[in-house]
Amino acid sequence: VVKKIRKFRAVEVRCSEAGDFEITQVDFDSKHDCRERGDLDFDWDFDQVTLSVNFEFGRSPKGEWYDGERHNGGRIVKLKLTRNSVTIITAEDIDFYIGFELNKEQYAELVEYLNIVFSKSKTLEIREDEVTT
């Protein structure tokens, strides 16, 4: 099986939590103002990746995405974060390369949340000094 690589630019990167970080989530969206998508019950039609963990049900991070063709999700094998991109390797038939632009504060928040989502895991690799083009 040949893995597909989906590339897109995230115009919105959103970090959120609930229950005092019991549930922690990071969203990469290719469209602005997508907060209503939860009400759409998977009806969105744009590139989107959500990384989350719910500590009540274990420590394993999960990924959900829309890749331009279908909604899916699965286990994240590796996540490499640079100052302006993230590469997500999944256990499924697709991987993601997502570019983004964040200021220092936004990037620091992203690092903080990804460290929580991937805590106690060797899945996360952060290379803050690296900028990809």
Buried (B, 14 or more C-beta within 10 A) or exposed (E): EEEEEBEBEBBBBBBEBEEEEEBBBBBBBBBEEBEEBEEEEEEBEEBBBBBBBBBEEEEEBBBBBBBEEEEBBBEBEBBBBBBBBBBBBBEBEBBBBBBBEBEEEBBEBBBEBBBBBBBEBEBBEBEEEEEEE
